[in-house]
């Protein structure tokens, strides 16, 4: 079955679905409305959307087909007129298969209904957080979350040492590709996490060039003051296709894993923000390389464990590898990451739209910048975009604050930058 292209809008009474289904006979089409779900079936197309709020089938539902444009317009009545349906722009999340009932204790309600207090939770606990959860998150971000957390069968410490990718979900992706230089890590399928970290730090020491840093410091070549991303609420056609093409997977992730994912998100965004500033928003053939090299995850399979690690490693690598290596540029790129994370809260932009848009742009750069860039997307970017669609905006804002508080200073990066600048 094919998933048709579609877009969504709403008014006070209805959710409007427009599907691109050219060259079909509508007499054979069927659609269903059942609580939180809408289903459409017409060979070879099938679409199922699961909303957080409820629809109803009361005779007001309507479908019309424009044969010239090949567009089917469906009008879905809201069960509660005037209710605002959240996250209609999160296309991958709407396509996700609904969960079966918990199987205990009644439990009316929809996709966000409570299922007790499982030790492992789906996604990022998108709806019902307790006050204790909020306090735990605040404490974890405030203290960089260094503490270990015991889990039953999904404890990261119990996974094979070769696991990598989002939440340690992958292994074996790069087997046989060691000679292709997809990664900086020479033995990705056998190196332990500690070996990856040690090898990365050693490589950064070798890559740092004091003469290069001094030359760029003297020239003061900086990108414009503003290089942040835009946060429109409507996906363009390319972004919509990318979101719909993502795999439909259930990401089982605990609270500690959610924090690691947030730190990894900052790592992925930094390379993209740096490239936007360095190229003034006009990507080059080297942009995919820049995104990969400035991320410890994409280059060494070495995810940061705290906001301080994410900020420090990103700035440090920006002084080692790109053509332009300037301290102020490195800090401004970090500021841009924080700006992206705040857009969903500080403006009318829905949560995470600007951040997801930046990740989709980075995903495209990786795909086009290397023969095996799709493997890096599979390991990190794809799952991060899927997971991010369920992350509340307040956590992104909190991450931005943690990154700002952990921004590195020149004495902390490991090289005597101030001494080099005095020589300029």
C-alpha positions as CSV (number, residue, x, y, z in Angstrom):
1,X,0.0,0.0,0.0
2,X,1.1,3.6,-0.7
3,X,0.8,6.5,1.7
4,X,-0.7,9.4,-0.2
5,X,0.6,12.9,0.1
6,X,-1.6,14.9,2.4
7,X,-1.9,18.1,4.4
8,X,-4.1,19.1,7.3
9,X,-5.9,22.2,8.6
10,X,-8.7,22.9,11.0
11,X,-11.4,25.4,11.9
12,X,-13.7,25.6,14.9
13,X,-15.9,22.6,13.7
14,X,-13.7,20.4,11.5
15,X,-10.4,19.0,10.7
16,X,-9.7,19.2,7.0
17,X,-7.6,16.6,5.2
18,X,-6.5,17.0,1.6
19,X,-5.0,13.9,-0.1
20,X,-3.2,13.8,-3.4
21,X,-4.6,10.7,-5.1
22,X,-4.5,11.2,-8.9
23,X,-6.0,8.9,-11.5
24,X,-8.4,6.9,-9.3
25,X,-12.0,6.0,-9.2
26,X,-13.6,7.4,-6.1
27,X,-16.5,5.0,-6.3
28,X,-14.1,2.4,-4.7
29,X,-12.8,4.6,-1.9
30,X,-13.7,4.2,1.7
31,X,-13.0,6.3,4.8
32,X,-13.8,5.7,8.5
33,X,-14.0,7.9,11.5
34,X,-13.6,6.2,14.9
35,X,-12.8,8.3,17.9
36,X,-9.2,9.4,17.6
37,X,-8.7,7.7,14.3
38,X,-9.3,8.5,10.6
39,X,-8.7,5.8,8.0
40,X,-8.8,6.1,4.2
41,X,-8.5,3.2,1.8
42,X,-8.5,3.1,-1.9
43,X,-6.2,0.8,-3.8
44,X,-3.2,1.4,-4.0
45,X,-3.5,4.0,-1.2
46,X,-4.0,3.6,2.5
47,X,-3.8,6.3,5.2
48,X,-4.4,6.1,8.9
49,X,-4.1,9.2,11.1
50,X,-4.3,9.1,14.9
51,X,-5.2,12.4,16.6
52,X,-4.9,13.3,20.2
53,X,-8.4,14.7,20.4
54,X,-11.6,12.9,19.3
55,X,-13.5,13.1,16.0
56,X,-17.1,12.1,15.6
57,X,-19.3,10.6,12.8
58,X,-22.5,12.6,13.0
59,X,-23.5,13.2,9.4
60,X,-21.5,16.4,8.9
61,X,-18.5,14.5,7.5
62,X,-18.0,15.1,3.9
63,X,-15.6,14.1,1.0
64,X,-15.2,15.7,-2.4
65,X,-12.8,14.8,-5.2
66,X,-11.3,17.2,-7.7
67,X,-10.5,14.9,-10.7
68,X,-8.5,17.6,-12.5
69,X,-6.2,18.3,-9.6
70,X,-6.3,14.7,-8.3
71,X,-7.1,16.0,-4.8
72,X,-9.5,14.4,-2.3
73,X,-10.8,16.8,0.3
74,X,-12.3,15.2,3.5
75,X,-14.0,17.1,6.3
76,X,-13.9,15.5,9.7
77,X,-16.2,16.8,12.4
78,X,-14.7,17.5,15.8
79,X,-16.4,15.8,18.7
80,X,-16.0,19.0,20.8
81,X,-16.6,22.0,18.6
82,X,-14.1,24.8,19.2
83,X,-11.4,22.4,20.5
84,X,-7.9,23.0,19.0
85,X,-6.3,19.9,17.7
86,X,-2.6,20.0,18.7
87,X,0.3,19.0,16.6
88,X,-1.4,18.7,13.2
89,X,2.0,19.6,11.7
90,X,3.7,16.5,13.3
91,X,3.0,14.2,10.3
92,X,5.2,11.3,11.4
93,X,3.4,11.2,14.8
94,X,0.0,11.2,13.2
95,X,1.0,8.3,11.1
96,X,2.2,6.2,14.0
97,X,0.3,3.0,14.7
98,X,-2.0,3.5,17.7
99,X,-1.2,1.5,20.9
100,X,-3.4,-1.4,22.0
101,X,-5.4,-1.0,25.2
102,X,-3.4,-1.5,28.4
103,X,-5.5,-4.5,29.3
104,X,-6.3,-3.6,32.9
105,X,-8.6,-1.5,34.9
106,X,-11.1,0.2,32.5
107,X,-9.2,3.0,30.9
108,X,-11.3,5.0,28.5
109,X,-9.6,7.7,26.8
110,X,-7.3,7.9,23.8
111,X,-3.7,7.7,22.7
112,X,-2.6,9.7,25.7
113,X,-4.5,7.8,28.3
114,X,-2.7,6.8,31.5
115,X,-1.2,3.3,31.7
116,X,0.1,3.3,35.2
117,X,3.7,4.0,35.8
118,X,5.9,1.8,33.6
119,X,9.6,1.8,34.1
120,X,10.1,2.2,30.3
121,X,8.0,4.8,28.6
122,X,7.2,5.4,25.0
123,X,8.6,8.5,23.3
124,X,9.0,11.3,25.7
125,X,6.0,11.0,28.0
126,X,4.1,13.4,25.7
127,X,1.1,14.1,27.8
128,X,0.6,13.2,31.5
129,X,3.6,14.3,33.6
130,X,3.4,14.5,37.3
131,X,4.9,17.3,39.3
132,X,7.6,14.8,40.4
133,X,8.6,14.3,36.8
134,X,9.0,18.0,36.2
135,X,11.2,18.3,39.3
136,X,13.3,15.3,38.3
137,X,13.8,16.9,34.8
138,X,14.7,20.2,36.3
139,X,17.2,18.6,38.7
140,X,18.7,16.4,35.9
141,X,19.3,19.4,33.6
142,X,20.6,21.5,36.4
143,X,23.2,18.9,37.4
144,X,24.0,17.7,33.9
145,X,22.5,14.3,34.8
146,X,25.6,12.3,35.5
147,X,23.9,9.8,37.7
148,X,23.2,6.2,36.5
149,X,19.6,4.9,36.5
150,X,18.8,1.2,36.9
151,X,16.5,-0.3,34.3
152,X,15.1,-3.8,33.8
153,X,16.0,-5.2,30.3
154,X,16.8,-1.9,28.4
155,X,19.6,-0.7,30.6
156,X,22.3,0.9,28.4
157,X,24.9,-0.9,30.5
158,X,23.5,-4.2,29.5
159,X,23.6,-3.6,25.8
160,X,26.5,-4.8,23.7
161,X,29.5,-2.4,23.8
162,X,29.1,-1.9,20.0
163,X,25.6,-0.4,20.2
164,X,25.3,3.2,18.9
165,X,22.8,5.5,17.4
166,X,19.7,7.1,19.0
167,X,19.2,5.5,22.4
168,X,21.7,2.8,21.5
169,X,19.3,1.2,19.0
170,X,21.7,0.3,16.2
171,X,24.7,-2.0,15.6
172,X,26.2,-3.4,12.4
173,X,25.3,-0.5,10.2
174,X,28.9,0.2,9.2
175,X,30.3,-3.3,9.1
176,X,32.4,-3.7,6.0
177,X,32.6,0.1,5.4
178,X,35.7,0.8,7.5
179,X,37.7,1.7,4.4
180,X,35.0,4.1,3.1
181,X,35.7,6.8,5.8
182,X,32.0,7.2,6.6
183,X,33.2,7.9,10.2
184,X,36.4,9.2,11.7
185,X,36.3,6.1,14.0
186,X,38.3,3.3,12.3
187,X,36.6,0.3,14.0
188,X,33.0,1.4,14.7
189,X,31.7,-2.1,15.2
190,X,34.2,-3.2,17.8
191,X,35.2,-0.1,19.7
192,X,33.7,0.4,23.2
193,X,32.2,3.7,24.3
194,X,35.3,4.5,26.3
195,X,37.6,3.7,23.3
196,X,35.6,5.9,21.1
197,X,35.8,8.8,23.5
198,X,39.6,8.4,24.0
199,X,40.3,8.1,20.3
200,X,38.1,11.2,19.6
201,X,40.0,13.4,22.1
202,X,43.3,12.2,20.8
203,X,42.3,13.1,17.2
204,X,41.1,16.5,18.3
205,X,44.5,17.2,19.9
206,X,46.3,16.3,16.7
207,X,43.9,18.3,14.5
208,X,44.1,21.6,16.4
209,X,46.5,24.0,14.6
210,X,47.6,27.1,16.6
211,X,48.8,28.8,13.4
212,X,45.4,28.4,11.7
213,X,43.6,29.7,14.8
214,X,45.9,32.7,15.1
215,X,45.4,33.6,11.4
216,X,41.6,33.4,11.6
217,X,41.7,35.4,14.8
218,X,43.7,38.2,13.1
219,X,41.4,38.3,10.1
220,X,38.2,38.6,12.1
221,X,36.1,37.0,9.3
222,X,32.7,36.4,10.9
223,X,29.3,35.6,9.5
224,X,26.4,38.1,9.9
225,X,25.0,38.7,13.4
226,X,21.8,36.8,12.6
227,X,21.9,33.3,11.2
228,X,19.1,31.6,13.1
229,X,16.6,29.3,11.4
230,X,13.0,30.3,10.6
231,X,10.1,28.7,12.4
232,X,7.1,28.7,10.0
233,X,4.3,26.3,11.0
234,X,3.7,25.0,7.5
235,X,6.0,22.3,6.0
236,X,7.0,22.7,2.4
237,X,6.6,19.8,0.0
238,X,10.1,18.5,0.5
239,X,9.8,18.6,4.3
240,X,6.4,16.9,4.2
241,X,7.7,14.1,2.0
242,X,10.7,13.6,4.3
243,X,8.5,13.4,7.4
244,X,6.1,10.9,5.8
245,X,9.0,8.8,4.6
246,X,10.4,8.2,8.1
247,X,9.9,4.7,9.4
248,X,6.9,4.1,11.7
249,X,8.7,2.8,14.8
250,X,8.0,2.8,18.5
251,X,10.9,4.3,20.4
252,X,11.1,2.9,23.9
253,X,13.0,5.4,26.0
254,X,13.3,6.0,29.7
255,X,13.8,9.4,31.4
256,X,17.6,9.1,31.5
257,X,17.5,8.1,27.8
258,X,15.3,11.2,27.1
259,X,18.0,13.4,28.7
260,X,20.7,11.8,26.6
261,X,18.6,12.3,23.5
262,X,18.2,16.0,24.3
263,X,22.0,16.4,24.7
264,X,22.4,14.5,21.4
265,X,19.9,16.9,19.8
266,X,22.1,19.8,20.7
267,X,25.2,18.0,19.2
268,X,23.3,17.4,15.9
269,X,22.0,21.0,15.7
270,X,25.4,22.6,16.3
271,X,27.0,21.6,13.1
272,X,24.1,22.7,11.1
273,X,23.9,26.1,12.8
274,X,27.7,26.6,12.4
275,X,27.4,25.8,8.6
276,X,24.5,28.3,8.2
277,X,26.6,31.0,9.7
278,X,29.8,30.1,7.9
279,X,28.1,29.9,4.5
280,X,25.6,32.7,5.2
281,X,22.8,30.3,4.5
282,X,24.0,29.1,1.2
283,X,25.2,25.5,1.6
284,X,28.2,24.3,-0.3
285,X,29.5,20.9,-1.3
286,X,31.4,20.8,2.1
287,X,28.3,21.5,4.2
288,X,27.5,17.8,4.8
289,X,31.1,17.2,5.8
290,X,30.9,20.1,8.3
291,X,27.7,18.9,9.9
292,X,29.3,15.4,10.3
293,X,32.6,16.6,11.6
294,X,31.3,19.0,14.2
295,X,29.1,16.3,15.7
296,X,30.7,13.8,18.0
297,X,27.9,11.4,17.3
298,X,28.1,11.5,13.5
299,X,31.9,11.4,13.4
300,X,32.8,9.2,16.3
301,X,29.6,7.5,17.5
302,X,30.3,9.3,20.8
303,X,27.1,11.0,22.2
304,X,27.4,13.7,24.9
305,X,26.1,12.7,28.3
306,X,25.3,16.2,29.5
307,X,24.6,19.7,28.2
308,X,28.1,20.7,29.3
309,X,29.6,17.9,27.2
310,X,27.4,18.8,24.2
311,X,28.4,22.5,24.3
312,X,32.1,21.9,25.1
313,X,32.7,19.2,22.5
314,X,30.9,21.2,19.7
315,X,32.8,24.4,20.3
316,X,36.1,22.4,20.7
317,X,35.6,20.6,17.3
318,X,34.7,23.9,15.6
319,X,38.2,25.1,16.4
320,X,39.8,22.0,14.9
321,X,38.2,21.1,11.6
322,X,36.3,23.7,9.6
323,X,38.0,26.2,7.3
324,X,37.0,29.1,9.5
325,X,38.1,28.7,13.2
326,X,37.2,31.7,15.3
327,X,36.1,31.7,18.9
328,X,33.3,34.2,18.5
329,X,31.9,32.3,15.5
330,X,31.9,29.1,17.6
331,X,30.0,30.8,20.4
332,X,27.5,32.4,18.0
333,X,26.7,29.0,16.5
334,X,25.9,27.8,20.0
335,X,23.7,30.8,20.5
336,X,21.9,29.8,17.3
337,X,21.2,26.3,18.7
338,X,19.6,27.9,21.8
339,X,17.6,30.2,19.6
340,X,16.2,27.3,17.6
341,X,15.3,25.4,20.8
342,X,13.4,28.4,22.1
343,X,11.4,29.2,19.0
344,X,8.6,26.9,19.8
345,X,8.0,28.7,23.1
346,X,9.0,32.2,22.5
347,X,6.9,32.8,19.4
348,X,3.6,31.7,17.8
349,X,5.5,28.8,16.2
350,X,4.2,25.3,17.3
351,X,6.6,23.3,19.5
352,X,9.7,21.9,17.8
353,X,8.8,23.0,14.3
354,X,12.0,25.1,13.8
355,X,14.1,22.4,15.4
356,X,12.7,19.7,13.2
357,X,13.1,21.8,10.2
358,X,16.8,22.3,11.0
359,X,17.2,18.6,11.5
360,X,15.6,17.8,8.2
361,X,17.9,20.3,6.5
362,X,20.9,18.7,8.2
363,X,19.6,15.3,7.1
364,X,19.5,16.4,3.5
365,X,23.0,17.7,3.7
366,X,24.3,14.4,5.1
367,X,22.4,12.5,2.5
368,X,23.9,14.5,-0.4
369,X,27.4,15.1,1.2
370,X,28.5,11.4,1.4
371,X,27.9,8.2,-0.3
372,X,26.8,6.5,2.9
373,X,25.3,9.5,4.5
374,X,21.9,7.7,4.7
375,X,23.5,5.4,7.3
376,X,24.2,8.3,9.6
377,X,20.7,9.5,9.1
378,X,19.4,6.1,10.0
379,X,21.5,5.9,13.1
380,X,20.8,9.3,14.5
381,X,18.7,11.8,12.5
382,X,15.6,9.8,11.5
383,X,14.9,8.5,15.1
384,X,15.6,11.9,16.6
385,X,13.1,13.6,14.3
386,X,10.5,10.9,15.1
387,X,11.1,11.3,18.9
388,X,11.2,15.1,18.8
389,X,7.6,15.3,17.6
390,X,6.5,14.1,21.0
391,X,8.8,16.4,23.1
392,X,7.1,19.2,24.9
393,X,8.4,22.7,24.0
394,X,9.2,23.4,27.7
395,X,12.0,20.7,27.6
396,X,13.6,22.3,24.6
397,X,13.5,25.7,26.4
398,X,15.0,24.1,29.4
399,X,17.8,22.5,27.3
400,X,18.6,25.9,25.8
401,X,19.0,27.4,29.3
402,X,21.2,24.5,30.3
403,X,23.4,24.9,27.2
404,X,23.8,28.6,27.9
405,X,24.8,28.0,31.5
406,X,27.3,25.4,30.3
407,X,28.8,27.5,27.5
408,X,32.6,26.9,27.5
409,X,35.2,29.5,28.2
410,X,38.6,29.7,26.5
411,X,40.5,28.2,29.5
412,X,38.2,25.1,29.5
413,X,38.6,24.0,25.8
414,X,42.0,22.4,26.5
415,X,44.3,24.8,24.5
416,X,45.9,28.1,25.6
417,X,43.8,30.2,23.2
418,X,44.4,33.5,25.0
419,X,48.1,33.0,24.7
420,X,47.8,32.4,21.0
421,X,45.6,35.5,20.6
422,X,48.3,37.6,22.4
423,X,50.8,36.5,19.8
424,X,48.5,37.8,17.0
